[in-house]
Amino acid sequence: MAETHVVTGLLAIRAELLGKIEYAHKQIAKFNSDITHIDATIKLIEPELNIATNKPREYRVRLSPFKNGEIPVMVLDLLRKSDLPLSTTDIAYAIAKAKGLEDGKDYNKAVKPIHAALQRMRRRGMIDAMGRSKGQGGSILWQLVH
């Protein structure tokens, strides 16, 4: 009897994957159609242009919930408003909360890019580490460079 539940679950997953494949094929067909129309328009405007020399641009799926340059702006804003140095934990939580990512998996996605941004900002001389905090696992305390 347990096997039927397993098979039913596997069939549901299989059906979902087939649906995704079908959707992807439709997207590819639409993209190819769009490229054909764009190529025809380019040929009307510039008949001698060799379109084949136009290389594809790399497409990246953004994994971070933040836009480019958004974290440093938020960090600087937090540090400007604070009279005391802020810990890495406090900064990460404040930024995650401002973006609505303060719980669970979303928070974990937000923390790594925030830590990386803090280190980049320190290397660029925008902020400085002022030691470690007590009671928060010894996270680094940050302040603006004056």
Order of alpha helices (4+ residues) and beta strands (2+ residues): alpha-alpha-beta-alpha-alpha-beta-beta
